[in-house]
Amino acid sequence: MGRLRRKRMHKNDKHLKKKYRTRRRTKDLDQIHEDMQPKNAAKLKSQECDMDLPGAGQYYCIQCARYFVEEKALKDHMRSRVHRKKVKMLREVPYTTEEAERAAGMGSYTLTSTKPLLPVNEDEEMTNTGRVESAGT
């Protein structure tokens, strides 16, 4: 019975759940795109020493938003699968706020095609073969 008690110890502790969920939170892709802009990238590459960060904040991968302990670790990371996947995901340009609002129906959106999706006549039906037949025949 002690084993079951240990497993259910933090079931309803919301503060502990939030702590575990936010522990490894990283930057989103749109935030990384902002960091990759030339002026922001220059600032991130030439940071001053911060002893609280790994490697005193001198070895930073902009695409993955990660700090490394030494230059060799950064170079190994650049050749890793994780880094290559992140770079591949970053090739796609993120949506702008205007695009998102238009997709949600808040902006002006004009329908380009007015082709009907269903048969126009009410007496026509689709059969299993995919042909349109009249319901009266």
C-alpha positions as CSV (number, residue, x, y, z in Angstrom):
1,M,0.0,0.0,0.0
2,G,2.9,2.3,0.5
3,R,3.8,2.1,-3.2
4,L,0.3,3.3,-4.3
5,R,0.5,6.2,-1.8
6,R,3.8,7.4,-3.3
7,K,2.4,7.3,-6.8
8,R,-0.6,9.5,-6.0
9,M,1.2,12.0,-3.8
10,H,1.0,15.1,-6.1
11,K,-2.3,14.4,-7.9
12,N,-4.0,17.7,-7.1
13,D,-1.1,20.0,-6.3
14,K,-1.5,22.6,-9.0
15,H,1.6,24.6,-8.2
16,L,3.8,21.5,-8.5
17,K,2.2,20.6,-11.9
18,K,2.8,24.1,-13.2
19,K,6.4,24.0,-12.0
20,Y,7.1,20.7,-13.8
21,R,5.3,21.9,-17.0
22,T,7.2,25.2,-17.2
23,R,10.6,23.9,-16.3
24,R,11.8,23.3,-19.8
25,R,9.9,25.9,-21.6
26,T,11.7,27.2,-24.7
27,K,11.1,29.9,-27.2
28,D,8.5,29.5,-29.9
29,L,9.4,29.5,-33.6
30,D,8.1,33.1,-34.2
31,Q,10.3,34.4,-31.3
32,I,13.3,32.6,-32.8
33,H,12.6,34.2,-36.1
34,E,12.7,37.6,-34.4
35,D,16.1,36.6,-32.9
36,M,17.4,35.6,-36.3
37,Q,17.1,39.2,-37.6
38,P,20.6,40.6,-38.2
39,K,20.6,43.3,-35.5
40,N,19.1,40.9,-32.9
41,A,21.5,38.1,-33.9
42,A,24.5,40.3,-33.5
43,K,23.4,41.2,-30.0
44,L,22.9,37.5,-29.1
45,K,26.3,36.5,-30.5
46,S,28.2,39.2,-28.7
47,Q,26.7,39.0,-25.2
48,E,28.6,40.1,-22.2
49,C,29.6,37.4,-19.6
50,D,26.9,36.2,-17.4
51,M,28.1,33.7,-14.8
52,D,24.5,32.3,-14.3
53,L,24.3,31.0,-17.8
54,P,26.2,27.9,-19.1
55,G,29.6,28.8,-20.6
56,A,29.1,32.4,-19.2
57,G,26.6,33.0,-22.0
58,Q,29.4,33.0,-24.7
59,Y,28.3,29.9,-26.7
60,Y,24.7,30.3,-27.9
61,C,22.8,28.6,-30.7
62,I,20.4,31.2,-32.1
63,Q,18.2,28.6,-34.0
64,C,17.7,26.4,-30.9
65,A,17.8,29.2,-28.3
66,R,20.3,27.2,-26.2
67,Y,23.5,28.0,-24.3
68,F,26.4,25.6,-24.3
69,V,29.3,25.1,-21.9
70,E,32.1,25.3,-24.4
71,E,32.8,25.7,-28.1
72,K,33.2,22.0,-28.7
73,A,29.7,21.3,-27.3
74,L,28.3,24.0,-29.6
75,K,30.0,22.6,-32.7
76,D,28.8,19.1,-31.8
77,H,25.3,20.5,-31.5
78,M,25.5,22.2,-34.9
79,R,26.0,18.7,-36.4
80,S,23.3,17.0,-34.5
81,R,19.9,15.9,-35.7
82,V,18.0,18.1,-33.2
83,H,19.7,21.2,-34.6
84,R,19.1,20.2,-38.3
85,K,15.4,19.6,-37.5
86,K,15.0,23.0,-35.9
87,V,16.7,24.7,-38.9
88,K,14.3,22.9,-41.2
89,M,11.3,24.0,-39.2
90,L,12.6,27.6,-39.2
91,R,12.7,27.8,-43.0
92,E,8.9,28.3,-43.1
93,V,8.0,31.9,-42.5
94,P,5.7,32.4,-39.5
95,Y,2.2,33.8,-39.9
96,T,1.7,37.5,-39.3
97,T,-1.0,38.9,-37.0
98,E,-2.9,40.2,-40.0
99,E,-2.9,36.7,-41.7
100,A,-4.1,35.1,-38.5
101,E,-7.0,37.6,-38.1
102,R,-8.1,37.1,-41.7
103,A,-8.1,33.4,-41.3
104,A,-10.2,33.8,-38.2
105,G,-12.7,35.9,-40.1
106,M,-11.9,39.2,-38.4
107,G,-10.4,40.9,-41.5
108,S,-11.4,41.4,-45.0
109,Y,-11.4,38.2,-46.9
110,T,-12.8,37.7,-50.4
111,L,-13.8,34.3,-51.7
112,T,-11.9,33.6,-54.9
113,S,-13.9,30.6,-56.1
114,T,-17.7,30.4,-56.1
115,K,-17.9,26.8,-57.5
116,P,-20.7,24.8,-55.7
117,L,-19.5,21.8,-53.7
118,L,-22.8,19.9,-53.8
119,P,-25.2,19.3,-56.8
120,V,-27.2,22.3,-57.6
121,N,-30.6,20.5,-58.3
122,E,-32.3,19.1,-55.3
123,D,-33.5,16.1,-57.2
124,E,-30.0,14.9,-58.0
125,E,-28.3,12.4,-55.8
126,M,-24.8,10.9,-55.6
127,T,-24.7,7.1,-55.9
128,N,-22.0,4.8,-54.7
129,T,-20.4,4.8,-58.1
130,G,-19.9,8.6,-57.9
131,R,-22.1,9.4,-60.9
132,V,-24.9,11.9,-60.6
133,E,-28.3,10.5,-61.3
134,S,-31.7,12.0,-61.2
135,A,-33.8,10.8,-58.2
136,G,-36.9,10.5,-60.4
137,T,-35.5,7.8,-62.7
